[in-house]
Amino acid sequence: MTDPLRVAAGELTVDEILDALNDGRRVVVRTEMLGGEHEVTLRHDGTTYYCDTPTTLHKHDEESAMRTCIERMGYAKTA
């Protein structure tokens, strides 16, 4: 298994994150959440996209839904 790509929130664009996920890599994003720094693991199993946060596991069936989630949660670099 390939080591996960570890980044800080806002370090990569949403396209760079999705490219890594679609290539089978996990992306671990360090972010401020719930009053502290936490890691969120983003992954794709070929069918479903996952956002594993400290409090919940979100699932997305479409790349467009994952894109929206990444943007809304502030994991990607903004324009």
N, CA, C and O atoms as CSV, one atom per row, in Angstrom:
chain,resi,resn,atom,element,x,y,z
A,1,MET,N,N,0.846,-1.177,0.000
A,1,MET,CA,C,0.000,0.000,0.000
A,1,MET,C,C,0.892,1.241,0.000
A,1,MET,O,O,1.895,1.285,0.712
A,2,THR,N,N,0.532,2.234,-0.786
A,2,THR,CA,C,1.264,3.488,-0.870
A,2,THR,C,C,1.035,4.302,0.394
A,2,THR,O,O,-0.073,4.339,0.929
A,3,ASP,N,N,2.095,4.953,0.867
A,3,ASP,CA,C,1.946,5.825,2.027
A,3,ASP,C,C,0.954,6.927,1.705
A,3,ASP,O,O,0.888,7.393,0.568
A,4,PRO,N,N,0.175,7.349,2.706
A,4,PRO,CA,C,-0.767,8.443,2.451
A,4,PRO,C,C,-0.030,9.747,2.174
A,4,PRO,O,O,1.092,9.957,2.633
A,5,LEU,N,N,-0.673,10.597,1.428
A,5,LEU,CA,C,-0.184,11.939,1.157
A,5,LEU,C,C,-0.633,12.796,2.340
A,5,LEU,O,O,-1.833,12.937,2.574
A,6,ARG,N,N,0.304,13.366,3.081
A,6,ARG,CA,C,-0.016,14.160,4.279
A,6,ARG,C,C,0.191,15.637,3.963
A,6,ARG,O,O,1.276,16.054,3.558
A,7,VAL,N,N,-0.881,16.428,4.158
A,7,VAL,CA,C,-0.841,17.851,3.828
A,7,VAL,C,C,-1.589,18.653,4.892
A,7,VAL,O,O,-2.385,18.112,5.659
A,8,ALA,N,N,-1.316,19.943,4.916
A,8,ALA,CA,C,-2.088,20.871,5.735
A,8,ALA,C,C,-3.281,21.346,4.911
A,8,ALA,O,O,-3.204,21.420,3.685
A,9,ALA,N,N,-4.375,21.665,5.583
A,9,ALA,CA,C,-5.544,22.205,4.885
A,9,ALA,C,C,-5.120,23.431,4.090
A,9,ALA,O,O,-4.418,24.299,4.609
A,10,GLY,N,N,-5.544,23.504,2.835
A,10,GLY,CA,C,-5.226,24.631,1.977
A,10,GLY,C,C,-3.915,24.509,1.235
A,10,GLY,O,O,-3.551,25.404,0.473
A,11,GLU,N,N,-3.197,23.416,1.443
A,11,GLU,CA,C,-1.905,23.232,0.774
A,11,GLU,C,C,-2.062,22.817,-0.685
A,11,GLU,O,O,-1.275,23.240,-1.532
A,12,LEU,N,N,-3.062,22.001,-0.990
A,12,LEU,CA,C,-3.306,21.506,-2.351
A,12,LEU,C,C,-4.622,22.057,-2.887
A,12,LEU,O,O,-5.500,22.452,-2.119
A,13,THR,N,N,-4.748,22.079,-4.206
A,13,THR,CA,C,-6.030,22.436,-4.819
A,13,THR,C,C,-6.965,21.240,-4.730
A,13,THR,O,O,-6.532,20.120,-4.458
A,14,VAL,N,N,-8.243,21.483,-4.958
A,14,VAL,CA,C,-9.205,20.390,-4.943
A,14,VAL,C,C,-8.878,19.384,-6.049
A,14,VAL,O,O,-9.049,18.180,-5.859
A,15,ASP,N,N,-8.409,19.870,-7.208
A,15,ASP,CA,C,-8.044,18.961,-8.298
A,15,ASP,C,C,-6.857,18.079,-7.913
A,15,ASP,O,O,-6.835,16.894,-8.246
A,16,GLU,N,N,-5.880,18.641,-7.221
A,16,GLU,CA,C,-4.727,17.846,-6.785
A,16,GLU,C,C,-5.149,16.773,-5.779
A,16,GLU,O,O,-4.644,15.651,-5.818
A,17,ILE,N,N,-6.061,17.114,-4.890
A,17,ILE,CA,C,-6.560,16.133,-3.925
A,17,ILE,C,C,-7.323,15.027,-4.651
A,17,ILE,O,O,-7.091,13.844,-4.400
A,18,LEU,N,N,-8.225,15.404,-5.543
A,18,LEU,CA,C,-9.009,14.401,-6.275
A,18,LEU,C,C,-8.124,13.528,-7.157
A,18,LEU,O,O,-8.366,12.326,-7.270
A,19,ASP,N,N,-7.099,14.112,-7.785
A,19,ASP,CA,C,-6.171,13.312,-8.593
A,19,ASP,C,C,-5.503,12.244,-7.736
A,19,ASP,O,O,-5.406,11.089,-8.151
A,20,ALA,N,N,-5.043,12.618,-6.549
A,20,ALA,CA,C,-4.409,11.653,-5.647
A,20,ALA,C,C,-5.391,10.567,-5.241
A,20,ALA,O,O,-5.042,9.387,-5.236
A,21,LEU,N,N,-6.613,10.951,-4.901
A,21,LEU,CA,C,-7.628,9.965,-4.505
A,21,LEU,C,C,-7.942,9.018,-5.657
A,21,LEU,O,O,-8.037,7.806,-5.462
A,22,ASN,N,N,-8.102,9.568,-6.850
A,22,ASN,CA,C,-8.430,8.742,-8.014
A,22,ASN,C,C,-7.274,7.840,-8.430
A,22,ASN,O,O,-7.483,6.841,-9.118
A,23,ASP,N,N,-6.052,8.188,-8.015
A,23,ASP,CA,C,-4.881,7.340,-8.250
A,23,ASP,C,C,-4.722,6.277,-7.161
A,23,ASP,O,O,-3.766,5.501,-7.181
A,24,GLY,N,N,-5.667,6.244,-6.208
A,24,GLY,CA,C,-5.634,5.222,-5.166
A,24,GLY,C,C,-4.901,5.613,-3.901
A,24,GLY,O,O,-4.700,4.769,-3.027
A,25,ARG,N,N,-4.496,6.869,-3.776
A,25,ARG,CA,C,-3.800,7.327,-2.567
A,25,ARG,C,C,-4.797,7.852,-1.552
A,25,ARG,O,O,-5.831,8.416,-1.910
A,26,ARG,N,N,-4.477,7.662,-0.296
A,26,ARG,CA,C,-5.208,8.328,0.776
A,26,ARG,C,C,-4.578,9.697,0.951
A,26,ARG,O,O,-3.372,9.863,0.769
A,27,VAL,N,N,-5.397,10.673,1.304
A,27,VAL,CA,C,-4.900,12.013,1.593
A,27,VAL,C,C,-5.278,12.334,3.033
A,27,VAL,O,O,-6.457,12.345,3.387
A,28,VAL,N,N,-4.276,12.595,3.857
A,28,VAL,CA,C,-4.497,12.959,5.253
A,28,VAL,C,C,-4.300,14.464,5.360
A,28,VAL,O,O,-3.219,14.987,5.090
A,29,VAL,N,N,-5.372,15.151,5.761
A,29,VAL,CA,C,-5.363,16.610,5.840
A,29,VAL,C,C,-5.352,17.028,7.308
A,29,VAL,O,O,-6.223,16.627,8.080
A,30,ARG,N,N,-4.359,17.837,7.690
A,30,ARG,CA,C,-4.325,18.416,9.026
A,30,ARG,C,C,-5.161,19.690,8.991
A,30,ARG,O,O,-4.956,20.555,8.139
A,31,THR,N,N,-6.100,19.798,9.920
A,31,THR,CA,C,-7.000,20.942,9.912
A,31,THR,C,C,-7.376,21.331,11.335
A,31,THR,O,O,-7.293,20.516,12.253
A,32,GLU,N,N,-7.785,22.569,11.509
A,32,GLU,CA,C,-8.312,23.047,12.786
A,32,GLU,C,C,-9.777,22.645,12.863
A,32,GLU,O,O,-10.571,22.969,11.979
A,33,MET,N,N,-10.125,21.933,13.935
A,33,MET,CA,C,-11.495,21.471,14.100
A,33,MET,C,C,-11.749,21.241,15.581
A,33,MET,O,O,-10.891,20.707,16.284
A,34,LEU,N,N,-12.908,21.636,16.054
A,34,LEU,CA,C,-13.304,21.384,17.442
A,34,LEU,C,C,-12.286,21.941,18.443
A,34,LEU,O,O,-12.022,21.324,19.475
A,35,GLY,N,N,-11.723,23.104,18.132
A,35,GLY,CA,C,-10.810,23.759,19.046
A,35,GLY,C,C,-9.395,23.217,19.061
A,35,GLY,O,O,-8.610,23.585,19.935
A,36,GLY,N,N,-9.048,22.359,18.127
A,36,GLY,CA,C,-7.686,21.822,18.075
A,36,GLY,C,C,-7.339,21.362,16.682
A,36,GLY,O,O,-8.161,21.428,15.768
A,37,GLU,N,N,-6.105,20.892,16.525
A,37,GLU,CA,C,-5.669,20.384,15.227
A,37,GLU,C,C,-6.002,18.898,15.140
A,37,GLU,O,O,-5.723,18.132,16.063
A,38,HIS,N,N,-6.598,18.506,14.029
A,38,HIS,CA,C,-7.002,17.121,13.815
A,38,HIS,C,C,-6.620,16.681,12.410
A,38,HIS,O,O,-6.328,17.506,11.543
A,39,GLU,N,N,-6.627,15.380,12.200
A,39,GLU,CA,C,-6.380,14.831,10.872
A,39,GLU,C,C,-7.663,14.257,10.309
A,39,GLU,O,O,-8.410,13.569,11.004
A,40,VAL,N,N,-7.908,14.543,9.054
A,40,VAL,CA,C,-9.047,14.007,8.309
A,40,VAL,C,C,-8.465,13.151,7.200
A,40,VAL,O,O,-7.583,13.600,6.468
A,41,THR,N,N,-8.946,11.924,7.067
A,41,THR,CA,C,-8.458,11.040,6.020
A,41,THR,C,C,-9.479,10.980,4.894
A,41,THR,O,O,-10.643,10.637,5.103
A,42,LEU,N,N,-9.019,11.320,3.697
A,42,LEU,CA,C,-9.842,11.257,2.492
A,42,LEU,C,C,-9.367,10.060,1.686
A,42,LEU,O,O,-8.164,9.838,1.547
A,43,ARG,N,N,-10.319,9.280,1.149
A,43,ARG,CA,C,-9.927,8.109,0.366
A,43,ARG,C,C,-11.017,7.763,-0.639
A,43,ARG,O,O,-12.147,8.244,-0.562
A,44,HIS,N,N,-10.634,6.914,-1.579
A,44,HIS,CA,C,-11.561,6.459,-2.625
A,44,HIS,C,C,-11.276,4.993,-2.871
A,44,HIS,O,O,-10.124,4.608,-3.074
A,45,ASP,N,N,-12.312,4.172,-2.856
A,45,ASP,CA,C,-12.119,2.732,-3.047
A,45,ASP,C,C,-12.412,2.273,-4.466
A,45,ASP,O,O,-12.503,1.075,-4.734
A,46,GLY,N,N,-12.560,3.242,-5.383
A,46,GLY,CA,C,-12.888,2.908,-6.760
A,46,GLY,C,C,-14.360,3.103,-7.060
A,46,GLY,O,O,-14.756,3.221,-8.220
A,47,THR,N,N,-15.169,3.136,-6.014
A,47,THR,CA,C,-16.603,3.336,-6.158
A,47,THR,C,C,-17.098,4.495,-5.301
A,47,THR,O,O,-17.856,5.346,-5.768
A,48,THR,N,N,-16.665,4.520,-4.051
A,48,THR,CA,C,-17.139,5.489,-3.071
A,48,THR,C,C,-15.976,6.324,-2.554
A,48,THR,O,O,-14.876,5.815,-2.337
A,49,TYR,N,N,-16.236,7.609,-2.361
A,49,TYR,CA,C,-15.281,8.517,-1.732
A,49,TYR,C,C,-15.632,8.608,-0.251
A,49,TYR,O,O,-16.808,8.612,0.113
A,50,TYR,N,N,-14.610,8.681,0.606
A,50,TYR,CA,C,-14.811,8.738,2.050
A,50,TYR,C,C,-14.078,9.929,2.652
A,50,TYR,O,O,-12.963,10.254,2.245
A,51,CYS,N,N,-14.716,10.576,3.624
A,51,CYS,CA,C,-14.103,11.619,4.452
A,51,CYS,C,C,-14.219,11.125,5.890
A,51,CYS,O,O,-15.299,11.157,6.480
A,52,ASP,N,N,-13.116,10.675,6.439
A,52,ASP,CA,C,-13.104,10.134,7.795
A,52,ASP,C,C,-12.597,11.217,8.735
A,52,ASP,O,O,-11.396,11.477,8.802
A,53,THR,N,N,-13.521,11.854,9.468
A,53,THR,CA,C,-13.185,12.946,10.386
A,53,THR,C,C,-13.146,12.410,11.818
A,53,THR,O,O,-13.546,11.272,12.064
A,54,PRO,N,N,-12.668,13.224,12.759
A,54,PRO,CA,C,-12.653,12.762,14.155
A,54,PRO,C,C,-14.044,12.442,14.714
A,54,PRO,O,O,-14.154,11.714,15.700
A,55,THR,N,N,-15.100,12.973,14.102
A,55,THR,CA,C,-16.440,12.769,14.650
A,55,THR,C,C,-17.354,11.896,13.804
A,55,THR,O,O,-18.347,11.379,14.315
A,56,THR,N,N,-17.043,11.719,12.521
A,56,THR,CA,C,-17.961,10.973,11.656
A,56,THR,C,C,-17.257,10.498,10.391
A,56,THR,O,O,-16.140,10.919,10.088
A,57,LEU,N,N,-17.927,9.620,9.662
A,57,LEU,CA,C,-17.455,9.154,8.364
A,57,LEU,C,C,-18.491,9.554,7.328
A,57,LEU,O,O,-19.624,9.073,7.358
A,58,HIS,N,N,-18.102,10.445,6.401
A,58,HIS,CA,C,-18.989,10.838,5.307
A,58,HIS,C,C,-18.664,9.994,4.092
A,58,HIS,O,O,-17.504,9.653,3.857
A,59,LYS,N,N,-19.683,9.657,3.318
A,59,LYS,CA,C,-19.490,8.909,2.075
A,59,LYS,C,C,-20.110,9.677,0.930
A,59,LYS,O,O,-21.163,10.298,1.081
A,60,HIS,N,N,-19.447,9.633,-0.229
A,60,HIS,CA,C,-19.941,10.298,-1.432
A,60,HIS,C,C,-19.814,9.333,-2.603
A,60,HIS,O,O,-18.755,8.740,-2.810
A,61,ASP,N,N,-20.889,9.175,-3.366
A,61,ASP,CA,C,-20.885,8.272,-4.513
A,61,ASP,C,C,-20.352,8.928,-5.787
A,61,ASP,O,O,-19.930,8.235,-6.712
A,62,GLU,N,N,-20.369,10.238,-5.835
A,62,GLU,CA,C,-19.968,10.970,-7.040
A,62,GLU,C,C,-18.748,11.844,-6.754
A,62,GLU,O,O,-18.616,12.395,-5.661
A,63,GLU,N,N,-17.863,11.969,-7.734
A,63,GLU,CA,C,-16.713,12.853,-7.587
A,63,GLU,C,C,-17.156,14.290,-7.339
A,63,GLU,O,O,-16.519,15.013,-6.573
A,64,SER,N,N,-18.246,14.711,-7.985
A,64,SER,CA,C,-18.726,16.080,-7.806
A,64,SER,C,C,-19.150,16.335,-6.363
A,64,SER,O,O,-18.944,17.433,-5.847
A,65,ALA,N,N,-19.735,15.347,-5.711
A,65,ALA,CA,C,-20.123,15.492,-4.306
A,65,ALA,C,C,-18.889,15.562,-3.408
A,65,ALA,O,O,-18.872,16.314,-2.433
A,66,MET,N,N,-17.861,14.787,-3.731
A,66,MET,CA,C,-16.619,14.836,-2.969
A,66,MET,C,C,-15.944,16.185,-3.164
A,66,MET,O,O,-15.421,16.756,-2.207
A,67,ARG,N,N,-15.949,16.698,-4.373
A,67,ARG,CA,C,-15.384,18.018,-4.659
A,67,ARG,C,C,-16.075,19.083,-3.798
A,67,ARG,O,O,-15.416,19.921,-3.184
A,68,THR,N,N,-17.397,19.036,-3.765
A,68,THR,CA,C,-18.160,20.000,-2.974
A,68,THR,C,C,-17.808,19.889,-1.494
A,68,THR,O,O,-17.648,20.905,-0.818
A,69,CYS,N,N,-17.687,18.682,-0.994
A,69,CYS,CA,C,-17.341,18.458,0.413
A,69,CYS,C,C,-15.957,19.025,0.730
A,69,CYS,O,O,-15.789,19.726,1.728
A,70,ILE,N,N,-14.975,18.728,-0.108
A,70,ILE,CA,C,-13.606,19.215,0.098
A,70,ILE,C,C,-13.593,20.740,0.114
A,70,ILE,O,O,-12.941,21.349,0.963
A,71,GLU,N,N,-14.302,21.348,-0.809
A,71,GLU,CA,C,-14.359,22.815,-0.874
A,71,GLU,C,C,-15.081,23.396,0.336
A,71,GLU,O,O,-14.605,24.352,0.948
A,72,ARG,N,N,-16.222,22.823,0.677
A,72,ARG,CA,C,-17.041,23.337,1.786
A,72,ARG,C,C,-16.317,23.222,3.131
A,72,ARG,O,O,-16.455,24.093,3.990
A,73,MET,N,N,-15.552,22.151,3.310
A,73,MET,CA,C,-14.877,21.916,4.577
A,73,MET,C,C,-13.533,22.658,4.667
A,73,MET,O,O,-12.904,22.669,5.725
A,74,GLY,N,N,-13.099,23.272,3.571
A,74,GLY,CA,C,-11.876,24.065,3.594
A,74,GLY,C,C,-10.596,23.241,3.540
A,74,GLY,O,O,-9.548,23.711,3.982
A,75,TYR,N,N,-10.659,22.018,3.006
A,75,TYR,CA,C,-9.474,21.166,2.923
A,75,TYR,C,C,-8.538,21.572,1.787
A,75,TYR,O,O,-7.346,21.265,1.818
A,76,ALA,N,N,-9.084,22.266,0.779
A,76,ALA,CA,C,-8.308,22.608,-0.414
A,76,ALA,C,C,-7.953,24.090,-0.438
A,76,ALA,O,O,-8.553,24.910,0.256
A,77,LYS,N,N,-6.960,24.402,-1.259
A,77,LYS,CA,C,-6.540,25.779,-1.503
A,77,LYS,C,C,-7.681,26.516,-2.194
A,77,LYS,O,O,-8.315,25.978,-3.102
A,78,THR,N,N,-7.936,27.737,-1.766
A,78,THR,CA,C,-8.987,28.526,-2.407
A,78,THR,C,C,-8.372,29.450,-3.440
A,78,THR,O,O,-7.197,29.808,-3.359
A,79,ALA,N,N,-9.178,29.827,-4.403
A,79,ALA,CA,C,-8.693,30.680,-5.512
A,79,ALA,C,C,-8.392,32.083,-5.055
A,79,ALA,O,O,-7.978,32.918,-5.859
